[in-house]
Amino acid sequence: MSRVLSSHDVLGTKATFVQLVATTRFVKESPKLAAATFSAVEEAMRRIAANPTRAAQIYLKNEPSKLPVEFYVNLLKDPENAFSPVPTGIMRYADFMNRTGQLKTRPSSWRDVYFSYVQNMEGS
């Protein structure tokens, strides 16, 4: 298999593709659960980075696939794929969504759309 297109090709930068989302109501009503969930995601990302082979094996144990473990290991090790809780390229998405009418008001910063425990990260 070979890559056809990447977020870097489209946006000119790495970009977060999958995000953990929650409502403000949930975070306000369950702050400990929200923080614990985010901490669990951070820990998972550390484990993936520390041992991509083991992460791929765990994935394949739970997700039937005909692709070999090496495919997933290579995916996890590819520098264009960042498995990180740090949001990247968010303002590029916001610009596009604002330009196409999907977002009426463009946030002034990516931090405007994240909760406090993410805002102190070096995202974009």
PyMOL commands that set and color helices and strands:
alter all, ss='L'
color gray80, all
select helices_A, chain A and resi 7-11+24-29+31-50+52-62+69-77+90-99+110-113+116-119
alter helices_A, ss='H'
color red, helices_A
deselect
rebuild
show_as cartoon
